[in-house]
Amino acid sequence: MSLKLFDLAGAEDDRRFSPYCWIARLAIAHKGLPVETVPWRFTEKDAISDSGQGAVPVLQDGDKTIHDSWAIAEYLEEAYPDQPSLFGCEMSKGQARFFQTWVEQTLRSKLVPIIILDLAENLHEKDRAYFIETRTKRFGMSLEEFANSSPEQVQAFQDSLGPVRQVLTQQDYICGANPGYADYILLAIFQWARCSCPVALLTEEDPVFAWRDRMLNLFDGLAGKAKGYPVI
């Protein structure tokens, strides 16, 4: 039986932009497991009510239901130990957890203002009012007031990639010679942007650009073939 993953979708069923869902999808692909992805929207809480959650990703594997991208990765490691490991060892797993926190607190915070208005425009019409209301409350201001896609904001995002850039001048992937869970964490941020916003975040001479290109082509182009804007 294949896995079933509830995956956040935009206006079109095949526009999948959630970074956390992308982490889960890439982790499943890393394990070489078949999966059915089910398009889900913010207002479709009933579809995942069995999980006790109101957000995705939610993974169903037979009679087991797992939510949260990190918990899904841990489950995949435990349930499918004969498939390629996402972490390699407990020490690397701990480092990946640190890396995820850094990405969320450093990169995500600089990226949200850049993509927020385009993201709202790419939502299904039944989700748009919910998204605007909840994000306005979260930001303490309207989306228009919060948004900032200026060259200076894009530069701030690029500058925050400094530690990643330094690593990628010495090795092909964040995890070394081959991609691992930390790579999927970072690619998910770029997929969040690429699938919802046309703003160019990288220049071609940037080592991160070359890394992203390699990542987009993994698993028969899983991420690269996803509906989104051209990579420029």
C-alpha positions in Angstrom: 0.0 0.0 0.0 1.4 3.4 -0.9 1.6 6.3 1.5 -1.0 9.1 1.3 0.2 12.7 2.0 -2.2 15.6 2.4 -0.4 18.5 0.7 -1.3 22.2 0.7 -2.4 23.4 -2.7 -3.1 26.8 -4.2 -5.7 27.8 -6.7 -4.7 24.9 -8.9 -4.6 21.4 -7.5 -1.0 21.0 -8.7 0.4 24.2 -7.3 1.9 22.9 -4.0 3.8 25.6 -2.1 4.0 24.6 1.6 7.6 24.3 2.7 6.7 21.8 5.3 4.9 19.6 2.8 7.9 19.9 0.5 10.2 18.6 3.2 7.9 15.6 3.7 7.6 15.0 -0.1 11.4 15.1 -0.5 11.9 12.9 2.5 9.5 10.3 1.1 11.3 10.5 -2.3 14.6 10.0 -0.6 13.3 6.8 1.0 12.2 5.7 -2.5 8.6 5.1 -1.4 5.5 5.5 -3.5 3.1 8.2 -2.3 -0.2 9.6 -3.3 -0.4 13.4 -2.7 -3.8 14.8 -1.9 -4.4 18.5 -2.6 -5.7 20.2 0.6 -6.6 23.8 1.4 -6.5 25.8 4.6 -10.3 25.8 4.9 -10.6 22.0 4.5 -10.0 21.1 8.2 -12.5 18.2 8.2 -10.4 16.3 5.7 -7.6 15.8 8.2 -9.7 15.9 11.4 -8.6 12.3 12.2 -5.1 13.6 12.7 -6.2 16.0 15.5 -4.6 18.8 13.5 -5.7 21.7 11.4 -2.6 21.9 9.2 -0.6 19.8 6.9 1.5 17.8 6.1 -0.4 14.8 7.3 0.9 11.4 6.3 -1.2 8.2 6.3 0.5 4.9 6.2 -2.1 2.1 6.5 -3.8 2.7 9.9 -1.1 5.1 11.1 -1.5 8.9 10.8 1.5 11.2 11.3 1.5 15.0 11.2 4.4 17.6 11.2 7.3 17.3 8.8 9.8 16.4 11.5 7.6 13.7 13.0 7.1 12.3 9.5 10.8 12.1 8.9 11.3 10.3 12.2 8.5 7.9 11.4 10.0 7.2 8.0 13.3 6.4 9.5 11.8 4.0 12.1 9.2 2.4 9.8 11.5 2.0 6.7 15.0 1.4 8.1 16.1 -0.6 5.1 15.6 2.4 2.8 18.2 5.2 2.5 18.6 7.1 5.8 17.5 10.7 5.9 20.0 11.5 8.7 22.8 8.9 8.7 23.2 8.9 12.5 21.8 10.5 15.6 24.4 13.2 15.7 23.5 14.3 12.1 19.8 14.2 13.1 20.5 16.6 15.9 22.4 18.9 13.5 19.5 18.7 11.1 17.2 19.9 13.8 19.4 22.8 14.5 19.6 23.6 10.8 15.8 23.6 10.5 15.5 26.1 13.4 18.1 28.3 11.8 16.3 28.2 8.4 13.0 29.1 10.0 14.3 31.9 12.2 16.8 33.4 9.8 15.8 32.7 6.2 12.0 32.4 6.5 11.6 35.7 8.3 13.4 37.6 5.5 11.5 35.7 2.7 7.9 36.1 4.0 7.7 39.8 3.2 9.0 39.2 -0.3 6.5 36.5 -1.3 3.4 37.2 0.8 1.3 39.2 -1.7 2.0 36.8 -4.6 1.3 33.9 -2.3 -2.1 35.3 -1.4 -2.9 35.8 -5.1 -2.0 32.2 -5.8 -4.4 30.8 -3.2 -7.7 29.1 -4.0 -10.5 31.7 -3.7 -12.1 29.8 -0.7 -8.8 30.2 1.2 -7.9 33.8 0.5 -10.1 35.5 3.1 -9.0 33.0 5.8 -5.3 33.6 4.8 -5.6 37.3 4.8 -7.4 37.4 8.2 -5.0 35.0 10.0 -1.9 36.6 8.6 -3.1 40.2 9.3 -3.6 39.1 12.9 -0.2 37.4 13.0 1.7 40.4 11.6 -0.3 43.0 13.4 -0.8 44.9 10.1 -2.3 44.4 6.6 -0.5 42.2 4.1 0.2 45.3 2.0 1.8 47.1 4.9 3.9 44.0 5.8 5.0 43.2 2.2 8.4 44.2 1.0 9.9 42.8 -2.2 12.3 45.7 -2.7 15.9 45.0 -4.0 17.1 45.8 -0.5 14.9 43.1 1.0 16.0 40.5 -1.6 19.6 41.5 -0.8 19.0 40.9 2.9 17.7 37.4 2.1 20.7 36.7 -0.1 23.1 38.0 2.6 21.5 35.7 5.2 22.6 32.7 3.0 26.2 33.4 3.8 26.9 30.4 5.9 25.1 28.1 3.4 27.1 29.7 0.5 30.4 29.1 2.3 29.6 25.4 2.8 28.5 25.0 -0.8 31.8 26.3 -2.1 33.5 23.3 -0.6 30.9 20.5 -1.2 28.0 19.8 -3.5 25.3 19.5 -0.8 24.8 20.7 2.7 25.1 17.1 3.9 28.3 16.5 2.0 28.8 14.5 -1.2 25.1 13.5 -1.3 21.8 15.2 -0.4 20.2 14.6 3.0 17.5 15.9 5.2 19.2 19.3 5.8 19.2 19.9 2.0 15.5 19.2 1.8 14.8 21.7 4.6 16.5 24.4 2.6 15.1 23.5 -0.8 11.6 23.6 0.7 12.1 27.3 1.4 13.1 27.9 -2.2 10.1 25.8 -3.4 7.8 27.9 -1.2 9.0 31.0 -3.1 9.2 29.4 -6.6 5.7 28.0 -6.5 4.1 31.2 -5.4 6.2 34.2 -6.4 8.1 35.3 -9.6 10.8 37.3 -7.7 14.4 36.2 -8.5 16.1 35.3 -5.3 19.5 34.2 -6.6 22.1 35.1 -9.2 23.5 32.5 -11.5 27.1 32.9 -10.2 25.9 32.1 -6.7 27.0 28.6 -5.4 23.5 28.4 -3.9 22.0 28.7 -7.4 24.0 25.7 -8.6 23.0 23.7 -5.6 19.4 24.6 -6.1 19.6 23.4 -9.7 21.0 20.1 -8.6 18.3 19.8 -6.0 15.5 20.6 -8.5 16.6 17.7 -10.7 16.7 15.1 -7.9 14.2 12.2 -8.0 13.4 12.6 -11.7 12.9 16.4 -11.3 10.3 16.1 -8.5 10.7 19.7 -7.3 11.8 21.2 -10.7 8.7 19.9 -12.5 6.3 21.2 -9.9 4.1 24.1 -11.0 5.7 27.4 -10.3 7.6 30.3 -11.8 10.7 29.9 -13.9 14.0 29.7 -11.9 16.0 32.8 -12.8 
